[in-house]
């Protein structure tokens, strides 16, 4: 990545100015010396704004050719020092974004003419006359600016607000997921609101309320991605986590047709309805997300951008056609990106208040004055927020988003009406019921009195259990009959995927604080302060104990751009990579410690087993549908139990004999109401081998918010 010879002597971004000659950083008259390596890194990144500079490129450019062992620590330390001087952070970067184990990207705005230079001009012989006119002009501008400032300060815009609510549906069914691994957008044509209900039903309801009606569609599990500008067609697909053919569904005659031969998982229309922007990846052959644009008929497709993390969870094309905005979903974090409609000027947006998690599917109002989205509120519930993006010339409005809704109900998605007088939202109250499947009787029955809990794990002696409350994500432990309960974590730390240590004295889990990545924690089974033992510039999750009791195996999330497994020695705090584990996630160690089973990412159709005796991996099963989830090893290490939740309400349980790869189906657990979970539906096994699932007892309805958006 060559550096231009015409680079200015200074680079300005925000209130900061980098002096390329002295290696100093200036901020409002103050000078901050930078360590040499930190300066060189900032220079390289700032000279290529919006572009990914890989770690290898930084090594080749800034480190000597004989630097090997020290490079990673040296680079990490230099970037850490740089962030301290910039006042930047890993979780909410303003200037430098980390692409874990891959590289960095400068996401700040570079001011033009950064060296402050002016174009050369001629020397006038009548300089005194010019100075007199200059003083007059300066005086006039100053007076005009003062008057304009007074008017601006005296004319603040009132805050946007919700005037009234109206509930449109009353059936309680889930409104945004027609089937497992699929999320559907809420859209409106001004007269009706369109949404998808569970079991693949495309629905509509009048904006005045009443009974919801089903819309026949020839496509199974149709997920709405967007409605056309003329309100006559829906574009959609059938999944969220992988690319499938894109379809156009006519709202006039109910006919569906392919968008050429295009495949993707998110899409949006251009304002004139003549083009479609869509997202692809990650896949087996493509480890990143790519954003493409094509004509309405699918022709002329070309790539606009790449994002090296997570999964693009929504796409939006601005009403004026100038920018494309997208949400990048990584576990339970959503990052907002924006670029020009030609793919240039890619940068990240800080839309939500710090620490607040946003949900996908924000929308502009048709006049583009406001961007409406859902994000966490101080109460912990999802709320609808409004951010004004167009200012009046002599009016002032807040540059911060304004919270429109409050209360215990989660409000998801936001679809403004064409006249911007209403916002249609999904109101949700999350809850679950814990059920045990009786294998001999083949029926479901309440477990632990049907509490709302998930991620169960049991001690080796079968006497104790641990679980996570849903949706609060608080860690508890108790006897297997539910007695002697003890709370082990408190909010704001949210806990997931706990595992008992072999001796039953400790519990490892993945924990997350607001605005931070998932980290690995350990807490005593008798209570006490949880101790963080592993963290990185990405989510680390799925801790599993080795048989020796002082080693943890874990990995990044399924959505990591570079998944692999790690081993943590708790006696030395040394973290090492498990050989050959690239592309794997979700480890589970056999009781004797010999085998490690892991899933495949991003395809998620295979299970692999690592034999620690011969240090080799082998794939033990490959399925036609994605979603195999290792549950437990048999006590004699001969069998692996796993589930395959490829449908929101359908969960087969399998047993795999490791020696000869013999696979048998033990049960099929059907939950007509669907299953719930923080990371999606999961099955657990009790000590006697009974499957346990969390039935989705949540209630979702569609509401119309009458709003005043000045």
C-alpha positions in Angstrom: 0.0 0.0 0.0 2.3 2.8 -1.2 2.1 6.3 0.4 1.5 9.2 -1.9 4.5 11.5 -2.4 2.1 14.4 -2.5 0.8 13.9 1.0 0.4 17.2 3.0 2.7 18.1 5.9 -0.2 17.8 8.3 -3.4 15.6 8.4 -6.4 17.1 10.2 -9.3 15.0 11.6 -11.8 16.5 14.0 -10.0 18.8 16.4 -6.8 16.8 16.0 -3.9 17.6 13.6 -1.0 15.2 12.9 2.3 16.9 12.1 4.0 14.5 9.7 7.3 16.3 10.1 7.7 16.4 13.8 5.6 13.3 14.6 3.5 15.3 17.1 -0.3 15.4 17.5 -1.9 18.8 18.0 -5.2 19.3 19.7 -6.6 22.9 20.2 -3.1 24.3 20.7 -1.8 21.5 22.9 1.0 19.2 21.6 1.1 15.5 22.4 4.3 13.7 21.4 3.6 10.2 20.0 5.9 7.1 20.4 7.6 6.5 17.0 5.7 3.3 16.2 2.3 4.8 17.2 3.0 7.8 15.0 3.9 5.6 12.0 0.8 3.5 12.4 -1.4 6.6 12.6 0.3 8.1 9.6 -0.3 5.0 7.5 -3.9 4.6 8.5 -4.8 8.3 8.1 -3.2 8.4 4.7 -5.7 5.6 3.6 -9.0 6.6 5.3 -11.7 4.0 5.1 -9.3 1.3 3.8 -8.3 -1.8 5.7 -4.6 -1.9 6.5 -3.7 -5.5 7.4 -1.3 -6.5 10.2 1.0 -8.0 7.6 1.1 -4.7 5.7 2.0 -2.9 8.9 4.7 -5.5 9.6 6.3 -5.1 6.2 6.1 -1.3 6.3 7.1 -0.5 9.8 8.9 -3.5 11.3 12.3 -4.9 10.4 12.3 -8.1 8.4 13.8 -10.1 11.2 11.0 -9.3 13.7 8.9 -12.3 14.4 8.0 -13.1 18.0 7.9 -9.4 19.1 5.7 -8.1 16.3 2.2 -9.0 17.6 2.9 -7.6 21.1 4.7 -4.6 19.7 1.8 -3.8 17.3 -0.8 -4.3 20.0 1.1 -2.1 22.4 1.7 0.7 19.8 -2.0 0.7 18.9 -3.0 0.8 22.6 -0.7 3.8 23.2 -2.2 5.5 20.1 -5.7 5.0 21.4 -4.8 6.4 24.8 -3.5 9.6 23.2 -6.5 9.9 20.8 -9.0 9.2 23.6 -10.3 6.3 21.4 -11.7 2.9 22.5 -11.9 -0.6 21.0 -15.6 -1.0 21.6 -16.7 2.4 20.4 -14.0 3.7 18.1 -14.1 7.2 16.6 -10.9 7.0 14.7 -9.3 3.5 14.6 -11.4 0.4 14.1 -9.9 -3.0 14.9 -10.6 -6.0 12.6 -9.6 -8.8 15.0 -6.4 -10.6 14.0 -6.6 -9.0 10.5 -5.9 -5.3 10.6 -7.1 -1.8 11.3 -9.1 0.9 9.5 -9.2 4.7 10.0 -12.8 5.7 10.2 -12.5 9.3 11.2 -13.2 12.2 8.7 -10.1 13.6 7.2 -10.4 17.4 6.6 -9.4 18.5 3.1 -6.3 20.8 2.7 -4.9 19.3 5.9 -1.7 21.4 5.9 -3.6 24.6 6.0 -2.0 25.8 2.8 -3.5 28.4 0.4 -3.3 28.7 -3.3 -0.6 31.2 -4.3 -1.8 34.6 -5.4 -0.3 37.8 -6.9 1.1 40.6 -4.7 -1.1 43.7 -5.2 0.5 47.2 -5.3 -2.5 48.8 -3.6 -2.4 46.7 -0.4 -3.7 49.5 1.9 -6.9 49.7 -0.2 -7.3 45.9 -0.1 -6.9 46.0 3.7 -9.6 48.6 4.1 -12.1 46.6 2.0 -11.0 43.5 3.9 -11.9 45.1 7.2 -15.3 46.1 5.9 -16.0 42.6 4.7 -14.8 41.0 7.9 -17.0 43.5 9.9 -20.1 42.8 7.8 -19.6 39.0 8.0 -19.1 39.2 11.8 -22.3 41.2 12.3 -24.2 38.8 10.0 -22.8 35.8 11.9 -23.8 37.4 15.2 -27.4 38.0 14.1 -27.7 34.6 12.6 -26.3 33.0 15.8 -28.8 34.9 17.9 -31.7 33.8 15.7 -30.4 30.2 15.7 -30.1 30.1 19.5 -33.6 31.7 19.9 -35.3 29.2 17.5 -34.6 25.7 18.9 -36.6 22.9 17.5 -38.9 21.2 20.0 -38.0 17.6 20.7 -39.7 14.8 18.7 -42.4 13.0 20.8 -45.0 10.3 20.7 -48.5 11.8 20.9 -50.4 8.5 21.3 -50.3 4.7 20.9 -52.6 2.3 19.2 -52.4 -1.5 19.2 -53.1 -2.9 15.8 -52.8 -6.7 16.3 -54.0 -8.9 19.2 -52.9 -12.5 18.5 -49.6 -12.5 20.5 -47.6 -14.3 17.8 -44.1 -13.5 16.9 -44.0 -10.9 14.2 -40.6 -10.8 12.7 -39.4 -14.4 12.2 -41.3 -16.6 9.8 -39.0 -19.5 10.4 -35.7 -20.4 12.1 -32.6 -18.5 11.0 -34.8 -15.9 9.4 -35.8 -12.3 10.3 -38.3 -10.2 8.5 -38.7 -6.5 8.2 -41.8 -4.5 9.1 -42.9 -2.3 6.2 -45.9 -0.2 5.2 -47.6 1.3 2.1 -49.5 3.8 4.2 -52.7 1.9 4.2 -51.5 -1.5 5.5 -48.6 -2.8 7.5 -46.8 -6.0 6.2 -45.0 -8.5 8.4 -44.1 -12.2 8.7 -45.5 -14.5 11.4 -44.1 -17.8 12.6 -44.6 -20.8 10.4 -43.9 -19.0 7.2 -46.9 -16.7 7.0 -46.8 -13.4 5.3 -49.4 -11.1 6.9 -51.0 -7.7 6.6 -53.0 -5.5 8.9 -54.8 -2.2 8.4 -53.1 0.9 9.8 -56.4 1.4 11.7 -56.1 -2.0 13.3 -58.4 -5.0 13.1 -57.9 -8.7 12.2 -54.6 -9.6 10.5 -54.9 -11.4 7.1 -52.6 -13.9 5.5 -51.2 -13.1 2.1 -50.7 -16.2 -0.1 -47.1 -16.6 -1.4 -45.5 -19.4 -3.4 -42.3 -19.0 -1.5 -41.7 -20.9 1.7 -40.5 -18.8 4.7 -40.7 -15.4 2.9 -38.7 -12.8 4.8 -39.5 -9.2 3.9 -36.4 -7.2 3.2 -37.9 -4.0 1.8 -41.0 -2.5 0.0 -40.6 -0.8 -3.4 -40.8 3.0 -3.6 -44.1 2.7 -5.5 -45.4 0.3 -2.7 -46.4 -2.4 -5.2 -43.6 -5.0 -4.6 -41.8 -6.7 -1.7 -38.3 -7.9 -2.1 -37.4 -10.9 0.1 -35.6 -14.1 0.7 -35.9 -17.1 3.0 -33.1 -16.9 5.5 -30.9 -14.5 7.6 -27.6 -16.3 8.1 -26.8 -17.5 4.5 -27.4 -16.3 1.0 -30.5 -17.5 -0.8 -32.2 -16.4 -4.1 -33.7 -12.9 -4.0 -37.4 -12.7 -4.9 -39.8 -10.0 -5.9 -43.4 -10.5 -4.7 -46.1 -8.4 -6.4 -48.7 -7.0 -4.0 -51.1 -6.5 -6.9 -51.4 -10.1 -8.3 -49.4 -12.2 -5.7 -47.0 -13.4 -8.4 -43.3 -14.0 -7.4 -40.3 -13.9 -9.6 -36.5 -14.1 -9.2 -34.3 -11.0 -9.3 -32.2 -12.4 -12.1 -29.8 -14.9 -10.7 -29.0 -12.8 -7.6 -28.6 -14.4 -4.2 -28.1 -12.6 -0.9 -29.5 -12.2 2.6 -30.3 -8.5 2.8 -31.5 -6.0 0.1 -33.0 -2.5 -0.3 -34.4 -0.4 -3.2 -33.0 2.7 -4.7 -35.4 5.7 -4.3 -36.3 5.6 -8.0 -37.0 1.9 -7.8 -34.6 1.1 -10.7 -31.8 -0.5 -8.7 -31.3 -2.9 -5.8 -28.5 -3.0 -3.3 -27.9 -6.4 -1.6 -25.5 -8.1 0.8 -23.7 -11.5 0.4 -21.5 -13.6 2.7 -20.0 -14.9 4.9 -19.9 -18.3 3.2 -17.5 -21.3 2.8 -15.5 -19.4 0.2 -16.1 -15.9 1.4 -15.1 -14.9 4.9 -16.4 -11.3 4.6 -19.6 -9.5 3.8 -19.9 -7.9 0.4 -22.3 -5.2 -0.7 -23.4 -5.2 -4.3 -25.7 -3.1 -6.5 -27.7 -4.3 -9.6 -30.5 -3.2 -11.8 -34.1 -4.1 -10.8 -34.0 -7.1 -13.1 -30.7 -8.4 -11.6 -28.5 -7.3 -14.5 -25.4 -5.1 -14.2 -24.4 -6.4 -10.8 -21.1 -5.0 -9.4 -19.5 -4.8 -5.9 -19.6 -1.6 -3.8 -17.9 -2.5 -0.6 -16.6 -5.2 1.8 -17.0 -5.5 5.6 -14.7 -7.9 7.4 -16.8 -8.8 10.4 -20.2 -10.1 11.6 -23.2 -10.4 9.3 -24.9 -7.5 7.5 -28.3 -7.5 9.2 -30.0 -4.7 7.2 -29.5 -2.4 4.3 -31.1 1.1 3.7 -30.9 3.5 0.8 -31.5 7.1 1.8 -34.5 8.9 0.3 -32.3 11.3 -1.6 -30.3 8.5 -3.1 -26.9 9.8 -1.9 -26.0 7.3 0.8 -26.4 3.6 1.7 -26.6 2.7 5.4 -26.2 -0.8 6.8 -26.2 -2.7 10.1 -23.4 -5.1 10.9 -24.6 -7.7 13.5 -22.0 -9.5 15.6 -23.6 -11.7 18.3 -25.7 -9.1 20.2 -23.9 -6.0 19.1 -24.9 -4.0 16.0 -22.6 -1.5 14.3 -23.9 1.1 11.8 -21.9 1.8 8.6 -22.6 4.4 5.9 -21.1 5.0 2.4 -21.9 7.0 -0.6 -24.2 5.3 -3.1 -21.2 4.6 -5.4 -19.4 2.7 -2.6 -16.9 5.4 -1.6 -16.4 7.1 1.8 -17.2 4.0 3.9 -17.3 5.0 7.6 -18.8 3.9 10.8 -21.6 5.9 12.6 -22.0 6.4 16.3 -25.8 6.7 16.4 -26.7 5.3 19.8 -25.7 6.6 23.2 -22.5 5.0 24.5 -23.1 1.4 25.7 -26.6 1.1 24.2 -27.1 -1.8 22.0 -28.9 -1.1 18.8 -31.2 -3.6 17.0 -31.3 -3.9 13.2 -33.8 -2.3 10.8 -33.7 1.4 11.4 -35.4 3.6 8.8 -35.4 7.2 7.6 -38.6 9.2 7.5 -39.5 9.9 3.8 -38.3 13.5 4.1 -35.0 12.2 5.5 -35.3 14.6 8.5 -35.1 11.8 11.0 -33.5 8.4 11.3 -35.7 6.1 13.5 -34.3 3.0 15.2 -34.6 0.7 18.2 -31.9 0.6 20.9 -31.5 -0.1 24.6 -32.9 2.4 27.1 -31.6 3.1 30.6 -34.2 0.7 31.9 -32.8 -2.2 29.9 -35.8 -2.5 27.6 -35.6 -1.7 23.9 -36.9 1.7 23.0 -37.6 3.6 19.8 -35.2 6.6 19.2 -35.3 9.5 16.7 -32.2 11.2 15.5 -32.7 14.4 13.5 -30.3 14.4 10.5 -31.5 17.5 8.6 -31.3 20.9 10.4 -33.3 24.1 9.6 -31.2 27.1 8.6 -32.3 29.2 11.6 -33.3 26.4 13.9 -31.3 24.4 16.3 -31.9 20.7 17.2 -30.1 18.2 19.3 -27.3 16.2 17.7 -28.2 13.3 20.0 -31.0 10.8 19.5 -34.2 11.4 21.5 -35.9 8.4 23.2 -39.5 8.2 22.1 -40.8 5.2 24.1 -40.4 3.9 27.6 -41.6 1.2 29.9 -40.9 -2.6 30.2 -42.1 -3.5 26.7 -39.3 -4.0 24.1 -40.1 -2.0 21.0 -38.4 -3.6 17.9 -38.0 -2.2 14.4 -39.5 1.0 13.1 -41.4 1.7 9.9 -42.4 5.4 9.4 -45.6 6.1 7.5 -45.3 7.9 4.1 -46.5 11.2 5.7 -44.1 10.7 8.7 -47.0 11.2 11.1 -46.9 7.6 12.4 -44.2 5.0 13.2 -45.2 1.4 13.1 -43.3 -0.8 15.6 -43.3 -4.3 17.1 -43.9 -4.4 20.8 -42.5 -7.5 22.6 -42.5 -8.9 26.1 -39.9 -11.7 26.2 -40.5 -14.7 28.3 -40.0 -18.5 28.2 -41.1 -21.7 29.8 -38.6 -24.4 30.6 -39.8 -27.8 29.3 -38.4 -31.4 29.7 -39.1 -34.0 27.0 -40.0 -37.3 28.4 -38.3 -39.8 26.1 -40.4 -42.9 26.9 -43.7 -41.0 26.8 -42.6 -38.7 24.0 -44.2 -35.6 25.5 -43.2 -32.2 27.0 -43.7 -31.3 30.6 -42.6 -28.3 32.7 -39.1 -28.5 34.2 -38.2 -26.6 37.4 -41.8 -25.4 37.5 -41.5 -24.0 34.0 -39.1 -21.1 35.0 -37.8 -18.8 32.2 -34.3 -20.1 32.0 -31.8 -21.5 29.5 -28.2 -22.7 29.0 -28.5 -25.4 31.7 -25.3 -27.4 32.7 -24.9 -30.1 35.4 -22.1 -31.0 37.7 -20.2 -34.3 37.0 -21.8 -35.9 40.1 -25.3 -35.0 38.8 -26.3 -33.2 42.0 -26.0 -29.6 41.0 -27.1 -27.5 38.1 -26.5 -24.0 36.8 -28.7 -21.9 34.4 -29.2 -18.5 32.9 -32.5 -16.6 33.4 -34.2 -15.4 30.2 -34.1 -12.7 29.1 -32.2 -11.1 32.0 -29.1 -13.2 31.5 -28.4 -13.7 35.2 -26.4 -16.8 36.3 -27.8 -19.0 39.1 -26.9 -22.4 40.6 -29.1 -24.8 42.5 -29.6 -28.5 43.3 -31.1 -30.4 40.4 -34.5 -30.3 42.0 -34.3 -26.5 42.1 -33.6 -26.2 45.9 -30.7 -24.2 47.5 -30.8 -21.6 44.7 -28.0 -19.0 44.7 -27.6 -16.0 42.4 -24.0 -15.8 41.1 -24.0 -12.7 38.9 -25.7 -9.3 38.9 -26.5 -6.8 36.2 -25.1 -5.0 34.3 -22.9 -8.1 33.7 -24.9 -10.5 31.5 -24.0 -14.2 31.6 -24.2 -16.9 29.0 -23.2 -20.6 28.4 -22.0 -21.7 31.9 -19.9 -24.8 32.4 -19.1 -26.7 35.6 -15.5 -27.5 36.4 -14.6 -31.2 36.7 -14.4 -30.9 40.5 -17.7 -29.0 40.8 -16.1 -26.1 42.6 -16.1 -23.4 39.8 -18.3 -22.3 36.9 -16.9 -20.8 33.7 -19.1 -18.6 31.6 -19.2 -16.0 28.9 -20.0 -12.6 30.3 -20.7 -9.2 28.7 -20.8 -5.7 30.1 -22.7 -2.9 28.2 -20.7 -1.7 25.2 -18.0 -4.4 25.5 -17.2 -7.7 23.9 -18.0 -11.1 25.4 -15.2 -12.2 27.8 -14.5 -15.4 29.7 -15.2 -15.4 33.4 -14.9 -17.8 36.3 -17.0 -17.7 39.5 -17.0 -20.0 42.6 -19.9 -22.3 42.9 -20.3 -21.0 46.4 -20.7 -17.4 45.3 -18.4 -14.5 45.2 -17.1 -12.0 42.7 -16.8 -13.3 39.1 -13.2 -13.2 37.8 -12.5 -12.3 34.1 -9.8 -14.6 32.8 -9.7 -14.0 29.0 -10.6 -11.2 26.7 -9.7 -9.9 23.2 -10.8 -7.4 20.5 -13.7 -9.7 19.6 -16.3 -11.8 21.3 -14.8 -14.8 23.2 -17.4 -17.4 24.3 -18.3 -21.1 24.7 -15.8 -22.0 27.5 -15.3 -25.7 28.1 -13.2 -27.3 30.8 -10.4 -29.7 30.1 -10.2 -32.8 32.3 -7.3 -31.5 34.3 -9.5 -28.7 35.7 -7.0 -25.9 35.1 -7.4 -25.5 31.3 -10.3 -23.8 29.4 -11.0 -24.3 25.7 -13.0 -21.5 24.1 -13.3 -19.5 20.9 -14.9 -16.5 19.2 -18.5 -16.3 18.2 -20.0 -18.0 15.1 -19.9 -14.6 13.3 -16.2 -14.0 13.8 -14.4 -13.3 10.5 -11.6 -15.6 11.6 -13.0 -18.3 14.0 -10.5 -20.6 15.7 -10.2 -22.3 19.1 -8.0 -21.3 22.0 -6.6 -22.9 25.1 -6.1 -21.0 28.4 -3.8 -22.3 31.1 -5.3 -20.9 34.3 -2.1 -21.5 36.2 0.0 -19.3 33.9 -2.7 -17.3 32.1 -1.1 -18.3 28.8 -3.4 -18.4 25.8 -2.5 -20.6 22.8 -4.2 -21.5 19.6 -5.3 -25.1 19.2 -3.6 -26.4 16.0 -5.7 -26.8 12.9 -8.8 -25.2 14.5 -9.2 -22.4 12.0 -12.9 -22.0 10.9 -14.2 -23.8 14.1 -16.3 -22.6 17.1 -18.3 -24.0 20.0 -15.9 -26.5 21.6 -16.9 -29.3 24.0 -14.2 -31.5 25.7 -14.8 -35.2 26.4 -14.7 -36.3 30.1 -11.3 -37.9 29.8 -9.9 -34.9 28.0 -8.8 -36.7 24.9 -11.3 -35.3 22.4 -12.5 -31.9 21.5 -15.6 -31.5 19.3 -16.4 -28.3 17.5 -18.7 -26.9 14.9 -17.9 -25.4 11.5 -18.3 -21.7 10.7 -19.6 -20.2 8.6 -21.2 -23.2 6.9 -22.3 -24.7 10.1 -23.1 -28.2 8.6 -20.2 -30.2 10.0 -18.9 -31.4 13.3 -15.1 -32.0 13.8 -13.3 -33.9 16.5 -9.7 -33.2 17.6 -7.8 -36.2 19.0 -5.3 -34.7 21.4 -3.2 -37.9 21.4 -2.3 -37.7 17.7 -3.0 -33.9 17.4 -5.3 -34.4 14.4 -8.8 -33.2 13.4 -11.3 -35.2 11.5 -14.9 -34.4 10.4 -17.2 -36.9 12.1 -20.6 -35.8 10.6 -21.9 -33.6 7.8 -25.6 -32.7 7.6 -27.7 -31.3 4.8 -29.1 -28.6 7.1 -27.1 -26.2 9.2 -27.2 -26.0 13.0 -25.6 -29.1 14.7 -24.9 -28.2 18.3 -22.8 -30.4 20.5 -24.6 -31.0 23.8 -22.7 -33.6 25.9 -20.3 -36.5 25.8 -21.2 -39.8 27.3 -19.4 -40.6 30.6 -17.4 -43.4 28.8 -16.3 -41.0 26.1 -17.7 -43.2 23.3 -20.7 -41.2 22.3 -21.4 -37.6 21.4 -24.9 -36.2 21.8 -25.9 -33.2 19.6 -29.1 -31.4 18.4 -30.0 -29.9 15.1 -32.3 -27.0 15.5 -32.9 -26.1 11.9 -36.4 -25.0 12.6 -37.8 -22.6 15.2 -40.1 -25.3 16.6 -38.4 -28.6 15.5 -35.3 -30.1 17.3 -34.0 -33.6 16.6 -31.6 -35.2 19.1 -28.8 -37.4 17.8 -26.2 -39.8 19.2 -22.9 -40.3 17.4 -20.6 -43.2 18.1 -17.1 -41.8 17.7 -15.3 -45.1 16.9 -17.3 -45.8 13.6 -19.2 -42.6 13.1 -22.5 -44.4 13.5 -25.3 -41.9 13.8 -28.8 -42.5 15.3 -31.7 -40.2 15.9 -32.9 -40.6 19.5 -35.9 -38.2 19.5 -37.6 -35.3 17.7 -38.8 -32.6 20.0 -41.6 -30.5 18.5 -42.5 -27.3 20.2 -45.5 -25.8 18.3 -45.2 -22.4 19.9 -41.5 -22.2 19.0 -38.4 -22.0 21.1 -36.6 -19.0 22.5 -33.0 -18.1 23.6 -30.6 -15.3 23.9 -28.4 -16.7 21.1 -31.4 -18.5 19.4 -33.0 -21.8 20.5 -30.7 -24.3 22.2 -31.3 -27.8 23.7 -29.8 -29.1 26.9 -29.6 -32.6 28.4 -30.4 -33.5 32.0 -28.2 -36.1 33.7 -30.6 -38.9 32.7 -30.4 -37.8 29.0 -33.7 -36.0 28.8 -33.8 -33.1 26.4 -34.7 -29.7 27.9 -35.8 -26.7 25.8 -37.1 -23.2 26.4 -40.6 -22.7 24.9 -41.2 -19.2 23.6 -43.9 -17.6 25.7 -43.2 -14.1 24.5 -45.9 -11.8 23.3 -45.5 -9.6 20.2 -48.0 -7.1 18.8 -47.8 -4.4 16.2 -48.4 -0.8 17.4 -48.9 2.5 15.6 -47.2 5.5 17.3 -48.7 8.8 16.4 -45.7 11.1 16.5 -44.8 14.8 16.2 -41.4 15.1 14.4 -40.7 18.8 14.1 
